[in-house]
């Protein structure tokens, strides 16, 4: 690909700088670096970057856009787009943390830009991708959740916020699944008190999670093993109220003749 003329000057200047030389040579190198591309050259490189992006050539896109963000004049409306597509390109290359940095350049440095809400959404998506399985360290998942919440707080009426709400529900399912698996580990060890702590927290934090009825059933089981009959009755009452038609409720809390 042909580099814009301004960039040949930059390359030459960097080469001169790296080679040492006299003060006069270094001054000349600095002058070369200061030369910028013409608007026509910038447009050519921009078009090439966008075409590379459409072809899925993310490395080429990133290279071109990294050059462009140094060449754009202040206030150029393409600056935000360049950082946004840099983020998408890094995501395409699985460099998710670098993608986050580019997306945050848009949402934090240009919060009123139309791309800012989507950029914040994509930053959260990148963190979510870094939490690849529920059983792993959830730090990135927690950061993703916090970023989605930031999106809802900053841009509540946007389409990006609507998408963020859906992503939050999916993340909460993963958090619930992680807590449930931890509780099951303690149940297998017959460490009932520890299992109860995780199950109660999971049901309180994620009451609408798919695994909630199973967690309640296991909670009743743990209470029965410890002889906590009052807790059994309280939990069964909750299950009959909020999960009346679930199979787990019938299994954990069978209705007696007197109750019917």
Residue frames as qw, qx, qy, qz and C-alpha x, y, z in Angstrom:
[[0.000, 0.888, 0.459, 0.000, 0.00, 0.00, 0.00],
 [0.398, 0.506, -0.032, 0.765, 1.28, 3.49, -0.82],
 [0.366, -0.565, -0.447, 0.589, 1.97, 5.68, 2.18],
 [0.145, 0.965, 0.210, 0.065, 0.97, 9.35, 2.00],
 [0.518, 0.618, -0.220, 0.550, 3.82, 11.73, 1.27],
 [0.328, -0.771, 0.271, -0.474, 3.70, 13.15, 4.77],
 [0.900, -0.379, 0.196, -0.086, 4.37, 9.72, 6.17],
 [0.837, 0.327, -0.119, 0.422, 7.46, 9.16, 4.09],
 [0.118, 0.730, -0.291, 0.607, 8.77, 12.29, 5.75],
 [0.681, -0.595, 0.242, -0.351, 7.92, 10.88, 9.16],
 [0.988, -0.036, 0.038, 0.144, 9.63, 7.59, 8.41],
 [0.614, 0.534, -0.192, 0.548, 12.71, 9.41, 7.17],
 [0.179, -0.755, 0.273, -0.569, 12.73, 11.63, 10.22],
 [0.848, -0.456, 0.192, -0.193, 12.45, 8.71, 12.61],
 [0.927, 0.186, -0.056, 0.320, 15.25, 6.91, 10.83],
 [0.349, 0.666, -0.255, 0.608, 17.47, 9.97, 11.14],
 [0.480, -0.693, 0.259, -0.471, 16.64, 10.29, 14.84],
 [0.957, -0.262, 0.116, -0.036, 17.39, 6.65, 15.56],
 [0.837, 0.335, -0.100, 0.422, 20.73, 6.92, 13.82],
 [0.539, -0.558, -0.090, 0.625, 22.09, 9.65, 16.09],
 [0.456, 0.597, 0.254, 0.609, 24.07, 12.22, 14.10],
 [0.263, 0.091, -0.201, 0.939, 24.89, 15.85, 14.68],
 [0.114, 0.487, 0.513, -0.697, 22.63, 18.44, 16.26],
 [0.298, 0.368, -0.301, -0.827, 21.97, 19.87, 12.79],
 [0.294, -0.009, -0.882, -0.369, 20.91, 16.44, 11.52],
 [0.089, -0.384, -0.855, 0.338, 18.61, 15.92, 14.49],
 [0.188, 0.475, 0.203, -0.835, 17.07, 19.35, 13.94],
 [0.339, 0.235, -0.580, -0.702, 16.49, 18.50, 10.29],
 [0.215, -0.177, -0.959, -0.053, 14.91, 15.21, 11.38],
 [0.057, 0.455, 0.636, -0.620, 12.57, 17.07, 13.72],
 [0.296, 0.404, -0.152, -0.852, 11.53, 19.33, 10.86],
 [0.309, 0.067, -0.828, -0.462, 10.77, 16.28, 8.72],
 [0.108, -0.308, -0.913, 0.246, 8.58, 14.77, 11.44],
 [0.155, 0.446, 0.365, -0.803, 6.57, 17.95, 11.67],
 [0.275, 0.151, -0.537, -0.783, 5.49, 17.66, 8.03],
 [0.537, 0.212, 0.684, -0.446, 1.89, 16.45, 7.78],
 [0.313, 0.266, 0.813, 0.412, -0.04, 14.79, 5.02],
 [0.205, -0.030, -0.246, -0.947, -2.25, 16.82, 2.73],
 [0.620, 0.122, 0.395, -0.667, -6.06, 16.54, 3.04],
 [0.763, 0.358, -0.368, -0.393, -6.08, 14.51, -0.17],
 [0.399, 0.327, -0.839, 0.172, -3.54, 12.05, 1.23],
 [0.285, -0.080, 0.717, -0.631, -5.48, 11.76, 4.48],
 [0.740, 0.220, 0.108, -0.626, -8.66, 10.98, 2.54],
 [0.670, 0.368, -0.618, -0.184, -6.90, 8.30, 0.48],
 [0.190, 0.230, -0.878, 0.374, -5.57, 6.63, 3.62],
 [0.478, 0.038, 0.508, -0.715, -8.99, 6.87, 5.28],
 [0.787, 0.284, -0.185, -0.515, -10.69, 5.24, 2.30],
 [0.553, 0.335, -0.762, 0.035, -8.09, 2.48, 2.29],
 [0.090, -0.169, 0.802, -0.565, -8.58, 1.90, 6.03],
 [0.641, 0.135, 0.324, -0.682, -12.36, 1.61, 5.66],
 [0.768, 0.343, -0.421, -0.339, -12.04, -0.72, 2.70],
 [0.338, 0.303, -0.854, 0.253, -9.63, -2.92, 4.67],
 [0.343, -0.062, 0.659, -0.666, -12.10, -2.97, 7.57],
 [0.768, 0.228, 0.016, -0.599, -14.94, -4.07, 5.28],
 [0.716, 0.349, -0.596, -0.106, -12.73, -6.91, 4.05],
 [0.880, -0.470, -0.049, -0.043, -12.00, -8.00, 7.63],
 [0.709, 0.322, -0.276, 0.564, -8.32, -7.06, 7.32],
 [0.461, -0.863, -0.207, 0.002, -8.11, -5.77, 10.86],
 [0.679, -0.382, 0.089, 0.621, -4.33, -5.50, 11.12],
 [0.359, 0.315, 0.345, 0.808, -4.14, -3.34, 8.00],
 [0.198, -0.818, -0.384, -0.379, -7.07, -1.26, 9.25],
 [0.598, -0.744, -0.139, 0.266, -5.38, -0.68, 12.60],
 [0.606, -0.121, 0.186, 0.764, -2.08, 0.29, 10.98],
 [0.182, 0.508, 0.380, 0.751, -3.77, 2.86, 8.75],
 [0.351, -0.829, -0.342, -0.271, -5.94, 4.29, 11.49],
 [0.661, -0.558, -0.099, 0.492, -3.04, 4.59, 13.92],
 [0.432, 0.078, 0.240, 0.866, -1.34, 6.77, 11.30],
 [0.030, -0.642, -0.460, -0.612, -4.47, 8.76, 10.63],
 [0.459, -0.807, -0.363, 0.079, -5.14, 9.76, 14.24],
 [0.530, -0.458, 0.055, 0.711, -1.75, 11.51, 14.16],
 [0.274, 0.141, 0.456, 0.835, -2.49, 13.22, 10.86],
 [0.055, -0.753, -0.613, -0.233, -6.04, 14.46, 11.38],
 [0.078, 0.424, -0.142, 0.891, -6.28, 18.20, 12.06],
 [0.041, 0.167, 0.710, -0.683, -7.90, 19.14, 15.40],
 [0.467, 0.333, 0.291, -0.766, -11.67, 18.92, 15.30],
 [0.353, 0.186, -0.742, -0.539, -11.81, 16.56, 12.33],
 [0.774, -0.130, 0.159, -0.598, -15.09, 14.60, 12.69],
 [0.854, 0.213, -0.468, -0.083, -13.31, 11.42, 11.61],
 [0.062, 0.505, -0.728, 0.460, -11.22, 11.33, 14.81],
 [0.638, -0.162, 0.522, -0.542, -13.97, 9.66, 16.82],
 [0.916, 0.287, -0.059, -0.275, -14.69, 7.23, 13.99],
 [0.520, 0.556, -0.626, 0.167, -10.99, 6.39, 13.73],
 [0.172, -0.369, 0.772, -0.487, -10.76, 5.48, 17.41],
 [0.789, 0.036, 0.333, -0.515, -14.03, 3.55, 17.21],
 [0.888, 0.387, -0.204, -0.140, -12.91, 1.48, 14.24],
 [0.244, 0.550, -0.738, 0.306, -9.53, 1.01, 15.87],
 [0.500, -0.237, 0.653, -0.517, -11.41, -0.53, 18.78],
 [0.892, 0.237, 0.142, -0.358, -13.39, -2.78, 16.46],
 [0.657, 0.566, -0.497, 0.028, -10.20, -3.78, 14.65],
 [0.009, -0.464, 0.792, -0.398, -8.44, -4.70, 17.90],
 [0.727, -0.042, 0.482, -0.487, -11.50, -6.71, 18.90],
 [0.863, 0.425, -0.150, -0.228, -11.25, -8.50, 15.58],
 [0.515, 0.525, -0.631, 0.248, -7.63, -9.31, 16.42],
 [0.780, -0.421, -0.458, 0.070, -8.64, -10.49, 19.94],
 [0.390, 0.112, -0.369, 0.836, -6.64, -7.68, 21.57],
 [0.269, -0.730, -0.601, -0.184, -9.53, -6.79, 23.82],
 [0.427, -0.668, -0.248, 0.557, -7.78, -4.54, 26.32],
 [0.244, -0.146, 0.304, 0.909, -6.38, -2.38, 23.54],
 [0.087, -0.508, -0.664, -0.542, -9.88, -2.30, 22.06],
 [0.349, -0.757, -0.506, 0.222, -11.21, -1.01, 25.39],
 [0.364, -0.457, 0.004, 0.812, -8.65, 1.81, 25.37],
 [0.088, 0.112, 0.497, 0.856, -9.75, 2.94, 21.92],
 [0.232, -0.627, -0.678, -0.305, -13.46, 2.75, 22.72],
 [0.397, -0.715, -0.385, 0.426, -12.91, 4.74, 25.91],
 [0.290, -0.142, 0.192, 0.927, -11.08, 7.40, 23.91],
 [0.125, -0.413, -0.557, -0.709, -14.41, 8.01, 22.18],
 [0.443, -0.674, -0.577, -0.129, -16.74, 7.81, 25.18],
 [0.536, -0.615, -0.270, 0.511, -14.51, 9.74, 27.59],
 [0.332, -0.234, 0.183, 0.895, -12.79, 12.32, 25.39],
 [0.218, -0.056, -0.400, -0.888, -15.84, 13.03, 23.20],
 [0.165, 0.231, 0.871, -0.401, -18.84, 12.19, 25.40],
 [0.447, 0.537, 0.258, -0.668, -21.26, 14.15, 23.20],
 [0.190, 0.334, -0.730, -0.566, -20.27, 12.40, 20.01],
 [0.818, 0.048, -0.110, -0.563, -23.03, 10.21, 18.51],
 [0.743, 0.222, -0.630, 0.039, -20.64, 7.26, 18.69],
 [0.086, -0.486, 0.648, -0.580, -19.96, 7.67, 22.43],
 [0.766, -0.187, 0.356, -0.501, -22.81, 5.42, 23.69],
 [0.947, 0.264, -0.162, -0.091, -21.96, 2.65, 21.23],
 [0.437, 0.570, -0.590, 0.369, -18.27, 2.94, 22.08],
 [0.352, -0.429, 0.613, -0.563, -19.03, 2.52, 25.78],
 [0.920, 0.030, 0.151, -0.361, -21.20, -0.50, 24.97],
 [0.837, 0.425, -0.333, 0.090, -18.39, -2.05, 22.95],
 [0.087, 0.584, -0.656, 0.469, -15.89, -1.39, 25.75],
 [0.660, -0.250, 0.506, -0.496, -18.16, -3.35, 28.08],
 [0.942, 0.263, -0.060, -0.199, -18.51, -6.10, 25.43],
 [0.539, 0.576, -0.566, 0.241, -14.72, -6.38, 25.24],
 [0.236, -0.443, 0.699, -0.510, -14.46, -6.87, 29.01],
 [0.842, -0.018, 0.297, -0.449, -17.27, -9.43, 28.88],
 [0.849, 0.420, -0.315, -0.058, -15.40, -11.40, 26.22],
 [0.224, 0.571, -0.698, 0.369, -12.39, -11.58, 28.54],
 [0.505, -0.189, 0.696, -0.473, -14.52, -13.55, 31.05],
 [0.410, 0.234, -0.729, -0.496, -14.77, -16.64, 28.90],
 [0.558, -0.240, -0.788, -0.103, -16.34, -19.12, 31.37],
 [0.511, -0.729, -0.111, -0.441, -18.42, -18.64, 34.53],
 [0.877, -0.415, -0.153, 0.189, -16.10, -20.77, 36.66],
 [0.618, 0.273, -0.133, 0.725, -13.09, -18.52, 35.96],
 [0.262, -0.346, -0.304, 0.848, -12.05, -15.40, 37.87],
 [0.189, 0.768, 0.601, 0.118, -14.98, -13.01, 37.38],
 [0.280, -0.540, -0.050, 0.793, -12.94, -9.78, 37.60],
 [0.046, -0.034, 0.506, 0.860, -13.41, -8.92, 33.94],
 [0.171, -0.535, -0.776, -0.287, -17.08, -9.85, 34.19],
 [0.273, -0.718, -0.449, 0.456, -17.48, -7.46, 37.11],
 [0.174, -0.392, 0.195, 0.882, -15.75, -4.71, 35.13],
 [0.028, -0.242, -0.716, -0.654, -18.02, -5.43, 32.17],
 [0.219, -0.675, -0.704, 0.024, -21.09, -5.17, 34.41],
 [0.255, -0.654, -0.204, 0.683, -19.86, -1.87, 35.86],
 [0.118, -0.184, 0.433, 0.875, -19.26, -0.53, 32.35],
 [0.107, -0.458, -0.767, -0.436, -22.74, -1.55, 31.19],
 [0.261, -0.740, -0.542, 0.300, -24.16, 0.20, 34.25],
 [0.232, -0.460, 0.092, 0.852, -22.11, 3.28, 33.39],
 [0.031, 0.159, 0.654, 0.739, -23.65, 3.20, 29.92],
 [0.204, -0.643, -0.724, -0.147, -27.15, 3.09, 31.39],
 [0.307, -0.705, -0.324, 0.551, -26.37, 5.99, 33.71],
 [0.201, -0.406, 0.254, 0.855, -24.74, 8.21, 31.09],
 [0.273, 0.137, -0.534, -0.788, -26.90, 7.42, 28.06],
 [0.384, 0.122, 0.823, -0.401, -30.14, 5.89, 29.42],
 [0.605, 0.541, 0.299, -0.501, -32.39, 6.67, 26.45],
 [0.262, 0.593, -0.610, -0.456, -30.16, 5.32, 23.70],
 [0.915, 0.185, -0.269, -0.239, -30.35, 2.14, 21.65],
 [0.458, 0.418, -0.704, 0.346, -26.93, 1.25, 23.04],
 [0.314, -0.289, 0.616, -0.662, -28.40, 1.35, 26.56],
 [0.867, 0.044, 0.053, -0.494, -31.20, -1.00, 25.49],
 [0.810, 0.323, -0.486, 0.056, -28.61, -3.44, 24.22],
 [0.135, 0.452, -0.684, 0.556, -26.64, -2.97, 27.43],
 [0.640, -0.236, 0.378, -0.626, -29.65, -4.00, 29.52],
 [0.950, 0.153, -0.171, -0.210, -29.86, -7.28, 27.59],
 [0.582, 0.445, -0.588, 0.343, -26.13, -7.86, 28.10],
 [0.240, -0.454, 0.574, -0.637, -26.52, -7.23, 31.85],
 [0.869, -0.110, 0.166, -0.452, -29.15, -9.98, 32.10],
 [0.888, 0.302, -0.341, 0.061, -26.83, -12.41, 30.33],
 [0.286, 0.508, -0.614, 0.532, -23.94, -11.49, 32.64],
 [0.519, -0.377, 0.440, -0.628, -26.11, -11.94, 35.71],
 [0.967, 0.034, -0.100, -0.233, -26.93, -15.46, 34.54],
 [0.696, 0.392, -0.498, 0.339, -23.21, -16.17, 34.50],
 [0.074, -0.483, 0.561, -0.668, -22.68, -14.72, 37.98],
 [0.789, -0.223, 0.218, -0.530, -25.59, -16.79, 39.26],
 [0.941, 0.198, -0.275, -0.025, -24.18, -19.91, 37.62],
 [0.418, 0.488, -0.589, 0.490, -20.77, -19.30, 39.18],
 [0.357, -0.400, 0.515, -0.668, -22.24, -18.91, 42.70],
 [0.910, -0.059, 0.045, -0.408, -24.43, -22.00, 42.21],
 [0.831, 0.312, -0.435, 0.149, -21.46, -24.13, 41.12],
 [0.142, 0.474, -0.622, 0.607, -19.49, -22.95, 44.15],
 [0.631, -0.284, 0.352, -0.630, -22.39, -23.86, 46.43],
 [0.957, 0.103, -0.169, -0.211, -22.64, -27.30, 44.83],
 [0.542, 0.444, -0.610, 0.369, -18.93, -27.82, 45.51],
 [0.171, -0.370, 0.618, -0.672, -19.52, -27.17, 49.21],
 [0.831, -0.092, 0.116, -0.537, -22.61, -29.37, 49.24],
 [0.867, 0.248, -0.433, 0.002, -20.57, -32.28, 47.87],
 [0.360, 0.347, -0.656, 0.565, -18.15, -31.75, 50.75],
 [0.494, -0.604, -0.624, 0.025, -21.11, -31.61, 53.16],
 [0.270, -0.134, -0.253, 0.919, -19.96, -28.12, 54.16],
 [0.023, 0.688, 0.705, 0.170, -23.59, -27.06, 54.46],
 [0.185, -0.812, -0.235, 0.502, -23.08, -23.73, 56.17],
 [0.208, -0.403, 0.422, 0.785, -20.76, -22.54, 53.39],
 [0.117, 0.307, 0.799, 0.504, -23.16, -23.81, 50.74],
 [0.053, -0.780, -0.604, 0.152, -26.03, -21.96, 52.42],
 [0.183, -0.674, 0.028, 0.715, -24.10, -18.68, 52.32],
 [0.108, -0.170, 0.618, 0.760, -23.55, -18.95, 48.55],
 [0.014, 0.454, 0.841, 0.296, -27.09, -20.13, 47.80],
 [0.087, -0.793, -0.485, 0.359, -28.76, -17.39, 49.85],
 [0.139, -0.589, 0.201, 0.770, -26.56, -14.72, 48.27],
 [0.124, 0.029, 0.752, 0.647, -27.23, -16.05, 44.78],
 [0.011, -0.621, -0.774, -0.125, -31.00, -16.07, 45.25],
 [0.139, -0.798, -0.288, 0.510, -30.94, -12.59, 46.77],
 [0.148, -0.525, 0.353, 0.760, -28.70, -11.10, 44.07],
 [0.218, 0.180, -0.687, -0.670, -30.17, -12.89, 41.04],
 [0.504, 0.146, 0.681, -0.511, -33.74, -13.91, 41.91],
 [0.720, 0.521, 0.061, -0.454, -34.78, -14.13, 38.23],
 [0.075, 0.534, -0.800, -0.264, -31.86, -16.29, 37.12],
 [0.771, 0.093, -0.501, -0.383, -32.71, -19.58, 35.43],
 [0.544, 0.097, -0.779, 0.296, -30.83, -21.46, 38.12],
 [0.274, -0.380, 0.375, -0.800, -32.71, -19.79, 40.99],
 [0.858, -0.223, -0.066, -0.457, -35.29, -22.61, 41.48],
 [0.857, 0.112, -0.456, 0.214, -32.49, -25.19, 41.63],
 [0.238, 0.389, -0.508, 0.731, -30.60, -23.03, 44.12],
 [0.541, -0.366, 0.219, -0.725, -33.69, -22.81, 46.34],
 [0.941, -0.085, -0.263, -0.196, -34.18, -26.57, 46.17],
 [0.702, 0.204, -0.498, 0.467, -30.56, -27.12, 47.26],
 [0.086, -0.455, 0.381, -0.800, -30.98, -24.51, 49.98],
 [0.795, -0.314, 0.031, -0.518, -33.90, -26.49, 51.42],
 [0.917, 0.074, -0.375, 0.116, -31.79, -29.64, 51.20],
 [0.408, 0.363, -0.505, 0.669, -28.94, -28.00, 53.12],
 [0.403, -0.430, 0.276, -0.759, -31.32, -26.69, 55.80],
 [0.916, -0.196, -0.138, -0.323, -32.84, -30.17, 56.24],
 [0.796, 0.189, -0.469, 0.334, -29.41, -31.74, 56.61],
 [0.207, 0.303, -0.486, 0.793, -28.67, -29.30, 59.42],
 [0.245, -0.492, -0.798, 0.248, -32.10, -29.68, 61.02],
 [0.007, 0.185, 0.114, -0.976, -33.06, -26.03, 60.40],
 [0.150, 0.499, 0.847, 0.106, -36.79, -26.69, 60.07],
 [0.078, 0.801, 0.299, -0.512, -37.83, -23.05, 60.48],
 [0.009, -0.557, 0.463, 0.689, -35.57, -22.10, 57.58],
 [0.165, 0.138, 0.911, 0.351, -37.01, -24.98, 55.55],
 [0.149, 0.691, 0.690, -0.157, -40.53, -23.67, 56.05],
 [0.032, 0.787, 0.001, -0.616, -39.55, -20.09, 55.28],
 [0.065, -0.376, 0.673, 0.634, -37.77, -21.09, 52.07],
 [0.162, 0.317, 0.909, 0.217, -40.61, -23.37, 50.99],
 [0.144, 0.775, 0.477, -0.389, -43.04, -20.54, 51.56],
 [0.029, 0.672, -0.311, -0.671, -40.93, -18.34, 49.29],
 [0.115, -0.120, 0.861, 0.480, -40.77, -21.05, 46.64],
 [0.185, 0.526, 0.830, -0.019, -44.54, -21.62, 46.69],
 [0.116, 0.816, 0.249, -0.508, -45.08, -17.89, 46.31],
 [0.152, 0.773, -0.338, -0.515, -42.60, -17.06, 43.57],
 [0.198, 0.364, -0.844, -0.341, -41.88, -20.45, 41.91],
 [0.700, 0.008, 0.450, -0.554, -45.21, -22.18, 42.40],
 [0.887, 0.378, 0.026, -0.266, -45.16, -24.12, 39.13],
 [0.280, 0.667, -0.690, -0.003, -41.51, -25.13, 39.13],
 [0.875, -0.035, -0.482, -0.034, -40.62, -28.81, 39.45],
 [0.401, 0.265, -0.608, 0.632, -38.01, -27.92, 42.07],
 [0.385, -0.321, 0.296, -0.813, -40.73, -26.52, 44.34],
 [0.887, -0.130, -0.175, -0.408, -42.76, -29.71, 44.18],
 [0.798, 0.156, -0.525, 0.252, -39.65, -31.80, 44.85],
 [0.285, 0.266, -0.542, 0.745, -38.28, -29.73, 47.74],
 [0.254, 0.000, 0.462, -0.850, -41.55, -28.71, 49.36],
 [0.224, -0.277, -0.867, -0.349, -44.25, -31.34, 48.77],
 [0.429, -0.321, 0.042, -0.843, -47.69, -30.15, 49.78],
 [0.033, 0.045, 0.939, -0.339, -49.20, -32.11, 52.68],
 [0.142, -0.540, -0.792, -0.246, -52.89, -33.01, 52.97],
 [0.225, -0.708, -0.450, 0.496, -53.35, -30.38, 55.64],
 [0.157, -0.411, 0.205, 0.874, -51.79, -27.69, 53.42],
 [0.034, -0.163, -0.710, -0.684, -54.00, -28.57, 50.46]]
